[in-house]
Amino acid sequence: MTGSKKNLVGDVAKKRELVDWEHPSISIARQCQLLGVSRSGLYYHPVPVSQENLDLMRLLDEEYTRHPFLGVIKMTNWLRGQGYPRVGEDRVRRLLRAMGLMAIYPGRNLSRPAPGHKIYPYLLRGISIERVNQVWSADITYIRLLNGFVYLVAIVDWFSRYILGFGISITLEADFCIETLQRALTRATPEIFNSDQGSQFTSPRHTDVLRDAGIQISMDGRGRALDNIFIERVWRSLKYEEVYLHDYATVQEAKAGIKSYFDYYNNERQHQSLDYRTPAEVYFNGI
């Protein structure tokens, strides 16, 4: 096993060893919840990532955060100017897909659900956001580690910018999105839940949770950089103010650092758009 592979999944591997597959009273699902690992992570067997690809992904992540509108061709040319003259468009496209970033680019068929998954219409065009829990939004982003990477999903209330929950996974399977949604719904229930058309959110397992709770489902129609703008701003703040300042060595370090930042973001970080109040002040006061 390579060093990057060990660092990427070390925490999950250790937790996997603690799972009692034949425990008489605690299910595997409950054990995973207690250990802080999704069931998909329990069964996942990782594929090593070369150091050069990790370096390219770090650069792509930073450039995407600065300029999320750039497409594959411009990203490729930019990388060549950064000292990678032989990098090709196919490689860049493949890396962006692995990072879950392809959906941000304008164009056809870039953010597609799995075959057979239902697409819901975008419900927020022209709607005035006037109260908390009127609209929640979810999105996934790439988080780099020192020698690897993980994926982060977060749910934000549009009116208050309050982060209602987050989850981290070493895979892009739907489990960690569903678990994060279920935890958020123990706090409150939104009128509308908005996401992109990625397979994690179009999965019937995810949409069934929303429908069973009586929540209207909205999905971006023009690309998340336009329709899901509030959570895109959260990602930029998180990366510039937290992720890029720290080289997380393990999944657990990333989880702890992101949790600490979201606590700060919710309870201490004043927002100009909220008249210099914090998201928590607006969310819990409802004004």
N, C-alpha and C positions, 0 to 999 in steps of 0.2 A: 504494500500500500504506500502511495506517495505521501510526502509531507503535507501537501495541500489537501489531499483527501482526508488525512487524519484530522487536520484542523477544522475542516468543513463539517465533519460529522462526529467529532469526538464526543461531544456532550450527548448526542442522540444515542451513540453506541453504548455509552456508559449506562444510560437510562434503560436501553433495551435489555441490558443484562439484568436489571432489577425487576423486570416484568415476570410475574409468576403466571405462566400460560394456563395453569390448571388450578388457580386459586379457588377455593370452595365458595367464597362469598363476595369477592370483589372482581367485577368484570374487567376484561382487558381495556375497554373504553374508559372505565373509571380509573384504572391504574394509570393510563396515559394522561388523563386529566390531572391527577395528583402529581405526576412527574413533570408536567408541563411540556408534553410532546404529543403531537397529533398522531392518530393511528396510521396515517400514510407514512409519517416519518419512522414509525416502528418497523414497517415492512420494507422500507426503501433501502436499496443497495446502490450506493452512489457510483458515478463514473468519474474517474480522475479528470481534472482540468489542468492543462499545461500552464506553466508560469507565464508564458507570453500571452496566452489568451486571458489570464487573470489581469495582466497589466493592461491589455487592450480594453477589457471590460471596465476597469477603473477609470480609464480616460473617457470612454464612451459615456459612462454614468455622469461624470463631471460636465462634459460638454452638453449632454442631454438636459441636465439641470439648468445650465445657463441658457440653452437655445433649444427648447423642446420641439420646435417646428422643423428642424433639419431632417431631411430624409437620408436614405442609405447612401446615395451618391455623394452628397455633401459631407456626410460623416466619414466616408471612406477617404475623400480628398483631404479632410482635416487631419485624419490619422497619419496619412502620408507626410503631411507637413510637420507632424510631431516626431518624425524619425522612424516611421514604419513604411518605407517606400513600396514594399512588395505586398502589402495587405490588399486583398481584393474585396469587391462588393459582396460576393457570395459569403465570404467569411464574416464580414461585418453584419450582414443580414442574419446569419446564423447566431452570432453572439447576441445581437439585439433581441432575437426571438428567445434565446435562453434567459435573457435578463427580464423578459416580460415587457419590453419597451416598444415593441413594434406598433402597439395600438395607438400611440400618441400621434403617429404621422398621418397627415391628410392623404386620402387615396382610397382605392377600392380594396375590399377583402383583406384588410390588415388586422382587424380585430374581429375574429370570427368565433362563433360558438361551436361546440362540437356538433356533428351531424345529428339532426333530430331534436335539438334543443330549441325551445320556443323563444322567439325574440319579442320583447315587449316594446311598445312605442315610448318615445321620449315625451314626458308629461309636463315638463317644466318651462317650456318656451312661453314667455309672456306672463308667467305667474309671479306675483309679488310675494316674497318671503317675509312674513309678518310675525311669526311666533316660533318658539322652540318646539321641537318635535313635529314640525310641519313637514320638513324634508330632511332625511338622512342620506348620506352618500358614502359609498365604499370604493376603495381602489387598492391596487397592489403596486408596490414598487420594489426595486432591487436594492439590497443593502450589502455593501462590500464588507468582507472580513479581511484580516491580514493575509490569509492564504486561502481564500474561498469566498463564498457569498451565501446569502439567504434571501428569502422573500418576506416582505412585510405587508400585511393588510391592515387598514385602519378604517374606522367608521366615524364620520364627523357630522354634527348637527349644523345645517347650513346657516340658520339664523344666528346662532351664538358662536360658531366655530369651535365648539366644545368637542374634544375627542372622546367618544363614548366607549371605545375599546380598540384593541389591536391584537394581532397575532403574528407569530413568526413561524416559518416553515422552511425546510430544506428542499421542498418540492413545490410544484405549482398545481398540485391536486386540490380539489375543492374543500377537503376536510377542514383546513385551518380557517377558511373563510366562513364556513357554516358554524364552526365552534365560536368564532368571534361574534358572529351575528346573534347566536343564541345567548351569549353572555350579555350583549348589549340590550337585548330585549327583556332581560330581567330588571333593567333600570327603567325603561319606558317603552312606548310603542309609537313609531312615527306614522304620519298619514301616508307619506310617499317615501319609497326607498329607491335611490338612483345609483346606477353603476354603469360600467361599460358593458360591451357584449362578449367579454371573455368567457370561456367555458366554465370557469369557477362560478360565475354569477348566473349564467343561463342554465346551469345544472338543475334538473328538477328537484334534487335534494335541497338546493338552496332556495329556489323559488317557492317550493312547497312550504318552507318555514314562514316565508312572507305571506303567502296566500292564507295559510292557516291562522295567521294573526290578524287577518283583515287589512293588510297593508297593500296599497297600490304600488305596482312595480313599474319603474321607469328605467329605460336604458338609452344611453347616449346615441344620438343619431348622426352627429357630425364629427366624432372624435372627441376623446375625453379632454383634450386641451381646451376645448371650447365649452363643452357641456358640463364638465365636472371640475370647473375652475377652482372651487374652494379647496378641494383636497389636493389639487396640484400645488396650491400655495403652501399647504401644510408640508408637502414633500420638500419643497425648496427650503423652507425654514428649518426643517429637521436636518437636512443634509448639510446646509451651510453652518448651522449653529451647533450641531452635535456630531453627525457621522464623519464629516471631513476633518474634524478636529481630533478624532480618536481612531486608532487602528485596532478595532476589536479583534482579539485573537480567537475567540470561541463564540459559539451561538449564545451561550449563557451571558457572556459579556455584552453582546449586542442587545439581548433582551433587557438586561439591567440598565444599560445606557439609554435605550429608547424609552423605557418606562420612566426613568428619571426625567428625561427631556419632556415627555408628554405631561408629567405632573407639573413641571415648570410652565409649559405652554398653556395648560388649562388654568392654573391657579395664580401665576405670577406675571406672565408675559402680557403686557398691555397692547391692545390693538387699536390703531388709529381708526379703522373702520367701525369699531365698537365704542367710539368716543373715549378712547384710552381706558376702557375697562377690560377686565380679563374675561375669557370665555366662561369661566365658572360663575362669575358675577352675573353675566347675562343669562346663562342657562338656568341657574337655580332661582334667579329672581324673575325670569320670564319677561324681561323688558330690555 
